Amino acid sequence: MTSANLLIVILVGAVVGALVGLALGGALTGFYLAVVAGFLATVIAGVARNEIMKRAGAGPDDSKIPNLVLIYSAVASLGGSSLADEVARISGIDSAVWLGMLAGLFSCILLAMLMITYYMNPEMGRYWRK
């Protein structure tokens, strides 16, 4: 189930980031567009993952990403967004969709790492419960 969780978060984040880049490309540019796209991608990917896992019949302990992890990932999306801005600048591709997709992808990779870290914690995660 962990692989499905990670795939859902990363794919939804990349798609949402690209859509935000497409929608806001004319109004925002550069770092500001990346921050908005990364933040919205992490929040929407977390909510989408919670809804998909709830409908898939996962147990109550597995069905939700805790709110604390979502808050941390929203803060971590700043790092993913700044990385996306640098990669887009170095690549030379000047497209709002590309920048938004990279921001969503990198921010959701950080969300996925936070999810793995949360679930591997012996006191909090599901893998170590008796």
C-alpha angles and dihedrals in degrees: 000000000000092000091052090050092052094046092050093050096045097044095045090046093052093048094046091047091052092048092049089049090051093048099043100030093106096047102041132033139187120349096001092056090047092052094050093045093047094047095048091044094054095046095045093043090052092049092045091050091050091051095046093048091047091053092044089065100250115163123264092261093051101039103080139047104225116250090240091061090049091051091050090047091052088056091044089053087075088066093047091047094051090048090051091051091052094046092048091049093049093045091056093224107135101197128129091211091054092048093047092048092050092047092050092045097049093042092051091048086059089048089052091051090050090051092051091048092049094050094046093055106109093219098046111020130090097231095069101040118119 
